[in-house]
């Protein structure tokens, strides 16, 4: 599997690169990949079907210049930025049994992430696609699925400014049963590790290696121009 530790300069480009990687894999010009990145500034990222007006404290974001953007995968709205490691896996359905099924593929990916994190934390899968310890969440996940490949998005909180989550995000439109209507501050935690150590743990578990495969920058630029920079996409709901 390819290892790609690459953060682009803007949130739009970072979201576009994740989609570009699954597109080129689907086209047969890209391989399976584990990409890691950490946005240098805070940004709100809404799931493909999420509601900006419900999930996001828009006045607070506007006052502080926090951008609100939408990703290609489903799942809930998140705040990312320094101390939040984003990981993106592009996998073939035929790499393991059952990956064409969304719940089974979530279990496959997240059980491997849990195994990777065992040296620093014993945790478990909660809800549809969360990772938590004792019901306190440190990772949210979502997928974008194509015909032969899927993109799995995940976050790992490692020294993140947790109080900012409640500042910029409202209580979510949808929440898993295990949350029990707890506010953000009672529901999230940081992993007892650093972003750099989390990268190493993930790369080791997935046996991901650097390759000479080109980064699809041209497709990234196209996706930013035609999708990720547009209100029609970011504010569509």
ZAMARGU-4260 file (C-alpha; in steps of 0.2 Angstrom, whole numbers, plus 5000, padded with zeros to 4 digits):
<rodrens>
0) 5000/5000/5000 | 5006/5017/4996 | 5010/5029/5010 | 5006/5048/5007 | 5010/5060/5021
5) 5004/5076/5012 | 4995/5091/5018 | 4991/5104/5004 | 4990/5123/5008 | 4971/5125/5008
10) 4956/5115/5016 | 4948/5114/4998 | 4963/5106/4991 | 4965/5094/5005 | 4947/5088/5003
15) 4949/5087/4984 | 4965/5077/4985 | 4956/5063/4995 | 4942/5062/4982 | 4955/5063/4968
20) 4964/5048/4975 | 4949/5037/4975 | 4945/5043/4957 | 4962/5038/4950 | 4961/5021/4959
25) 4944/5018/4951 | 4951/5023/4934 | 4966/5011/4936 | 4979/5024/4936 | 4981/5025/4955
30) 4984/5012/4969 | 4978/5008/4986 | 4984/5022/4998 | 4985/5028/5016 | 4986/5047/5016
35) 4988/5057/5032 | 4986/5075/5034 | 4983/5089/5047 | 4975/5105/5041 | 4986/5119/5047
40) 4971/5130/5053 | 4954/5126/5060 | 4940/5122/5048 | 4923/5115/5049 | 4920/5100/5038
45) 4902/5094/5034 | 4898/5077/5028 | 4891/5075/5010 | 4873/5075/5016 | 4875/5086/5032
50) 4866/5102/5036 | 4877/5118/5039 | 4862/5127/5046 | 4859/5114/5059 | 4876/5107/5064
55) 4887/5123/5063 | 4888/5139/5073 | 4889/5150/5058 | 4891/5167/5067 | 4905/5160/5078
60) 4914/5153/5062 | 4911/5170/5053 | 4918/5180/5067 | 4934/5170/5069 | 4936/5167/5050
65) 4934/5148/5052 | 4929/5141/5034 | 4915/5129/5032 | 4917/5116/5019 | 4909/5100/5013
70) 4918/5083/5010 | 4913/5069/4998 | 4910/5056/5011 | 4895/5054/5022 | 4895/5055/5041
75) 4894/5070/5053 | 4901/5087/5054 | 4918/5089/5062 | 4930/5103/5067 | 4948/5099/5061
80) 4964/5108/5063 | 4981/5107/5073 | 4980/5092/5084 | 4968/5083/5073 | 4976/5069/5062
85) 4965/5065/5046 | 4968/5049/5038 | 4961/5043/5021 | 4962/5025/5015 | 4958/5021/4997
90) 4955/5002/4996 | 4949/4989/4984 | 4933/4980/4988 | 4942/4963/4983 | 4956/4965/4996
95) 4946/4956/5009 | 4929/4947/5011 | 4914/4958/5014 | 4921/4975/5009 | 4906/4979/4997
100) 4896/4980/5013 | 4897/4997/5022 | 4895/4990/5040 | 4908/4976/5037 | 4920/4988/5028
105) 4919/5000/5043 | 4923/4985/5055 | 4937/4980/5044 | 4946/4997/5043 | 4942/5002/5061
110) 4947/4985/5069 | 4964/4988/5061 | 4965/5006/5067 | 4961/5000/5085 | 4975/4987/5083
115) 4987/5000/5077 | 4983/5011/5093 | 4985/4997/5105 | 5002/5003/5111 | 4994/5019/5117
120) 4976/5015/5121 | 4964/5001/5122 | 4948/5006/5114 | 4933/5000/5105 | 4921/5003/5090
125) 4905/5013/5095 | 4890/5017/5085 | 4891/5015/5066 | 4909/5021/5064 | 4916/5029/5080
130) 4931/5024/5090 | 4930/5028/5109 | 4936/5023/5126 | 4923/5021/5139 | 4910/5029/5128
135) 4921/5045/5125 | 4925/5047/5107 | 4942/5051/5099 | 4939/5046/5081 | 4925/5049/5068
140) 4924/5040/5051 | 4914/5040/5035 | 4915/5033/5018 | 4914/5038/4999 | 4910/5022/4989
145) 4914/5019/4970 | 4912/5004/4959 | 4928/4995/4963 | 4936/5005/4977 | 4930/5015/4992
150) 4937/5030/5002 | 4937/5029/5021 | 4939/5045/5030 | 4944/5046/5048 | 4950/5058/5061
155) 4961/5055/5077 | 4962/5068/5090 | 4979/5070/5097 | 4982/5086/5107 | 4967/5095/5099
160) 4959/5111/5107 | 4943/5102/5112 | 4934/5117/5119 | 4933/5124/5101 | 4922/5110/5096
165) 4908/5117/5106 | 4912/5134/5100 | 4910/5131/5082 | 4898/5116/5081 | 4880/5115/5087
170) 4873/5098/5094 | 4873/5087/5079 | 4857/5084/5068 | 4860/5065/5071 | 4869/5056/5085
175) 4873/5038/5089 | 4863/5031/5104 | 4879/5029/5115 | 4881/5048/5115 | 4866/5049/5126
180) 4863/5068/5121 | 4880/5073/5130 | 4887/5090/5125 | 4903/5090/5114 | 4914/5093/5130
185) 4908/5078/5138 | 4909/5067/5123 | 4926/5069/5115 | 4944/5066/5121 | 4962/5067/5115
190) 4972/5051/5112 | 4987/5050/5124 | 4999/5052/5109 | 5005/5064/5097 | 5001/5066/5078
195) 5018/5060/5073 | 5017/5044/5084 | 4999/5041/5077 | 5006/5042/5059 | 5019/5029/5063
200) 5007/5017/5071 | 4995/5018/5056 | 5009/5016/5043 | 5016/5001/5053 | 4999/4992/5054
205) 4994/4995/5036 | 5012/4991/5030 | 5011/5007/5019 | 5027/5013/5010 | 5032/5028/5000
210) 5031/5026/4981 | 5035/5036/4966 | 5017/5036/4960 | 5013/5054/4955 | 5000/5065/4965
215) 4985/5069/4954 | 4987/5088/4956 | 4978/5092/4940 | 4963/5083/4946 | 4964/5091/4963
220) 4964/5108/4955 | 4949/5104/4944 | 4939/5097/4959 | 4943/5113/4969 | 4938/5124/4955
225) 4922/5115/4950 | 4916/5108/4967 | 4925/5112/4984 | 4927/5131/4982 | 4908/5133/4977
230) 4894/5138/4988 | 4883/5127/4978 | 4893/5112/4985 | 4898/5118/5002 | 4881/5127/5007
235) 4869/5115/4998 | 4861/5110/5014
</rodrens>
